[in-house]
């Protein structure tokens, strides 16, 4: 019973902390098919950007469960605008510490990991629709244990 009370207190505290942070101008999660992510499956997010004077923080989200077999994940990341390719790279993110403990936030077996798209703030060169693509780049055709992939965009006051 004491454990349940402590869990409820923790959830209430986390809700207050999350409510105090900046609200995203865009946030979406895409569920991965049957709790596995195929190598040829690209997750895409279309975002309309109007304010090119503002600075933004862009974050990727990944929700995994205990079925995920690795301590890291490699991702192909691409961004396209109406004018063509804007950015492409391959990134490696850690999901577990050297002892196998999940690094993400969450209660139970589901953990949400959050990574900045790039360190610091970003500005968009021109207004219009941007497409953010994310694809798993591990050396396996199917990753089990990945539940959702997400994107968040926050307008930030750099001061």
Sine and cosine of phi, psi and omega as CSV:
sin_phi,cos_phi,sin_psi,cos_psi,sin_omega,cos_omega
0.00,0.00,-0.66,0.75,0.02,-1.00
-0.89,0.46,-0.61,0.79,0.04,-1.00
-0.88,0.47,-0.66,0.75,0.03,-1.00
-0.90,0.43,-0.68,0.74,0.03,-1.00
-0.88,0.48,-0.69,0.73,0.01,-1.00
-0.91,0.43,-0.63,0.77,0.04,-1.00
-0.90,0.44,-0.68,0.73,0.02,-1.00
-0.91,0.42,-0.62,0.78,0.06,-1.00
-0.90,0.44,-0.66,0.75,0.01,-1.00
-0.90,0.44,-0.69,0.72,0.02,-1.00
-0.89,0.45,-0.67,0.74,0.03,-1.00
-0.89,0.45,-0.68,0.74,0.01,-1.00
-0.90,0.43,-0.68,0.73,0.00,-1.00
-0.90,0.43,-0.60,0.80,0.03,-1.00
-0.89,0.45,-0.66,0.75,0.03,-1.00
-0.91,0.42,-0.69,0.72,-0.01,-1.00
-0.89,0.45,-0.72,0.69,0.00,-1.00
-0.90,0.43,-0.57,0.82,-0.02,-1.00
-0.93,0.36,-0.41,0.91,-0.05,-1.00
-1.00,0.09,-0.25,0.97,-0.03,-1.00
-0.99,0.17,0.14,-0.99,0.02,-1.00
-0.92,0.39,0.54,-0.84,0.03,-1.00
-1.00,0.06,0.64,-0.77,0.03,-1.00
-0.95,0.31,0.54,-0.84,0.14,-0.99
-0.99,0.12,-0.29,0.96,0.07,-1.00
-0.49,-0.87,0.72,-0.69,0.10,-0.99
-0.42,-0.91,0.80,-0.61,0.01,-1.00
-0.50,-0.86,0.60,-0.80,0.11,-0.99
-0.89,-0.46,0.62,-0.78,0.08,-1.00
-0.89,-0.45,0.82,-0.57,0.04,-1.00
-0.96,0.29,0.67,-0.74,0.02,-1.00
-1.00,0.01,0.66,-0.75,-0.10,-0.99
-0.85,0.52,0.83,-0.56,0.11,-0.99
0.75,0.66,0.61,0.79,0.12,-0.99
0.91,0.41,0.39,0.92,0.07,-1.00
-0.59,-0.81,0.51,-0.86,-0.07,-1.00
-0.88,-0.48,0.92,-0.38,0.00,-1.00
-0.97,0.24,0.53,-0.85,-0.05,-1.00
-0.89,0.46,-0.48,0.87,-0.02,-1.00
-1.00,-0.04,0.09,1.00,-0.01,-1.00
-1.00,-0.06,0.88,-0.47,0.01,-1.00
-0.97,-0.22,0.78,-0.63,0.08,-1.00
-1.00,-0.09,0.81,-0.58,-0.07,-1.00
-0.86,-0.51,0.57,-0.82,0.05,-1.00
-0.75,-0.66,0.81,-0.58,0.05,-1.00
-0.98,-0.20,0.80,-0.60,-0.07,-1.00
-0.76,-0.65,0.77,-0.64,0.09,-1.00
-1.00,-0.02,0.83,-0.56,0.01,-1.00
-0.89,-0.45,0.83,-0.55,0.02,-1.00
-0.96,-0.29,-0.64,0.77,-0.12,-0.99
-1.00,-0.01,0.98,-0.21,0.01,-1.00
-1.00,0.03,-0.09,1.00,0.05,-1.00
-1.00,0.03,-0.33,0.94,-0.05,-1.00
-0.98,0.21,0.34,-0.94,0.13,-0.99
-0.95,-0.31,0.55,-0.84,-0.12,-0.99
-0.76,-0.65,0.48,-0.88,0.22,-0.98
-0.91,-0.42,0.78,-0.62,-0.02,-1.00
-0.91,-0.41,0.75,-0.67,-0.03,-1.00
-0.77,-0.63,0.57,-0.82,0.13,-0.99
-0.99,-0.16,0.58,-0.82,0.08,-1.00
-0.86,-0.52,0.58,-0.82,0.12,-0.99
-0.62,-0.78,0.81,-0.58,0.06,-1.00
-0.96,-0.27,0.83,-0.56,0.04,-1.00
-0.78,-0.63,0.33,-0.95,0.05,-1.00
-0.87,-0.49,-0.10,-0.99,-0.07,-1.00
-0.92,0.38,-0.18,0.98,0.04,-1.00
-0.98,0.22,-0.22,0.98,0.01,-1.00
-0.92,0.39,0.76,-0.65,-0.19,-0.98
-1.00,-0.05,-0.15,0.99,-0.14,-0.99
-0.87,-0.48,0.23,-0.97,0.04,-1.00
-0.99,-0.10,-0.10,0.99,-0.02,-1.00
-0.61,-0.79,0.07,-1.00,0.11,-0.99
-0.53,-0.85,0.72,-0.69,0.15,-0.99
-0.99,-0.10,0.67,-0.74,-0.03,-1.00
-0.74,-0.67,0.68,-0.74,0.23,-0.97
-1.00,0.04,0.80,-0.59,0.00,-1.00
-0.85,-0.52,0.76,-0.65,0.01,-1.00
-0.69,-0.73,0.58,-0.81,0.10,-1.00
-0.76,-0.65,0.75,-0.66,0.02,-1.00
-0.83,-0.55,0.58,-0.81,0.16,-0.99
-0.90,-0.43,-0.04,-1.00,0.04,-1.00
-0.91,0.41,-0.30,0.96,0.00,-1.00
-1.00,-0.04,-0.11,0.99,0.03,-1.00
0.80,-0.59,-0.29,-0.96,-0.01,-1.00
-0.91,0.42,0.69,-0.72,0.02,-1.00
-0.93,-0.36,-0.51,0.86,-0.10,-1.00
-0.30,-0.95,0.60,-0.80,0.11,-0.99
-0.44,-0.90,0.68,-0.74,0.11,-0.99
-0.32,-0.95,0.09,-1.00,0.14,-0.99
-0.88,-0.47,0.79,-0.61,-0.06,-1.00
-0.84,-0.55,0.52,-0.86,0.05,-1.00
-0.90,-0.44,0.81,-0.59,0.00,-1.00
-0.83,-0.56,0.65,-0.76,0.03,-1.00
-1.00,0.06,0.72,-0.70,0.04,-1.00
-0.95,-0.32,-0.29,0.96,-0.03,-1.00
-0.62,-0.79,0.44,-0.90,0.06,-1.00
-0.98,0.18,0.07,-1.00,-0.03,-1.00
-0.87,0.50,-0.30,0.96,0.00,-1.00
-0.99,-0.10,0.02,1.00,0.03,-1.00
1.00,-0.04,0.07,1.00,0.02,-1.00
-0.99,0.17,0.77,-0.63,0.01,-1.00
-0.88,0.47,0.64,-0.77,-0.03,-1.00
-1.00,-0.03,-0.35,0.94,-0.06,-1.00
-0.94,0.34,0.13,-0.99,0.03,-1.00
-0.99,-0.13,0.54,-0.84,0.05,-1.00
0.54,-0.84,0.28,-0.96,0.00,-1.00
-0.96,-0.27,0.68,-0.73,-0.01,-1.00
0.99,0.14,-0.49,-0.87,-0.10,-0.99
-0.99,0.12,-0.26,0.97,-0.02,-1.00
-1.00,0.01,0.84,-0.54,0.00,-1.00
-0.85,-0.53,0.64,-0.76,0.07,-1.00
-0.94,-0.34,0.85,-0.53,0.05,-1.00
-0.97,-0.23,0.61,-0.79,-0.01,-1.00
-0.77,-0.64,0.77,-0.64,0.03,-1.00
-0.73,-0.68,0.64,-0.77,0.11,-0.99
-0.93,0.37,0.57,-0.82,0.03,-1.00
-0.88,0.48,-0.73,0.68,0.12,-0.99
-0.60,-0.80,0.41,-0.91,0.05,-1.00
-0.92,0.39,0.66,-0.75,0.00,-1.00
1.00,0.05,-0.30,-0.96,-0.07,-1.00
-0.97,-0.25,0.37,-0.93,-0.01,-1.00
-0.83,-0.55,0.48,-0.88,0.15,-0.99
-0.84,-0.54,0.61,-0.80,0.07,-1.00
-1.00,0.03,0.66,-0.75,-0.08,-1.00
-0.94,0.33,-0.57,0.82,-0.04,-1.00
-0.51,-0.86,0.40,-0.92,0.01,-1.00
-0.98,0.21,0.35,-0.94,0.01,-1.00
0.67,-0.74,-0.26,-0.97,-0.03,-1.00
-1.00,-0.06,0.78,-0.63,0.08,-1.00
-0.92,-0.39,0.62,-0.78,0.05,-1.00
-0.90,-0.44,0.85,-0.53,0.03,-1.00
-0.97,-0.24,0.86,-0.51,0.02,-1.00
-0.93,-0.37,0.63,-0.78,0.04,-1.00
-0.71,-0.71,0.75,-0.66,-0.02,-1.00
-0.65,-0.76,0.68,-0.73,0.02,-1.00
-0.94,0.34,0.64,-0.77,-0.07,-1.00
-0.83,-0.56,0.48,0.88,0.04,-1.00
-0.98,0.22,0.27,-0.96,-0.03,-1.00
-1.00,0.02,0.69,0.72,0.07,-1.00
-0.61,-0.79,0.54,-0.84,-0.08,-1.00
-0.96,0.27,-0.46,0.89,-0.01,-1.00
-0.68,-0.73,0.80,-0.60,0.08,-1.00
-0.98,-0.18,0.89,-0.46,0.09,-1.00
-1.00,0.04,0.42,-0.91,0.07,-1.00
1.00,-0.04,-0.08,1.00,0.09,-1.00
-1.00,-0.01,0.83,-0.56,-0.04,-1.00
-0.98,-0.22,-0.71,0.70,-0.05,-1.00
-0.61,-0.79,0.47,-0.88,0.13,-0.99
-0.81,-0.59,0.65,-0.76,-0.06,-1.00
-0.63,-0.77,0.21,-0.98,0.04,-1.00
-0.67,-0.75,0.70,-0.71,0.10,-1.00
-0.78,-0.63,0.66,-0.75,0.05,-1.00
-0.80,-0.59,0.81,-0.59,-0.04,-1.00
-0.87,-0.50,0.74,-0.67,0.13,-0.99
-1.00,0.10,0.81,-0.58,-0.17,-0.99
-0.90,-0.45,0.65,-0.76,0.17,-0.99
-1.00,0.02,0.94,-0.34,-0.13,-0.99
-0.94,0.34,-0.11,0.99,-0.03,-1.00
-0.98,0.19,0.00,0.00,0.00,0.00
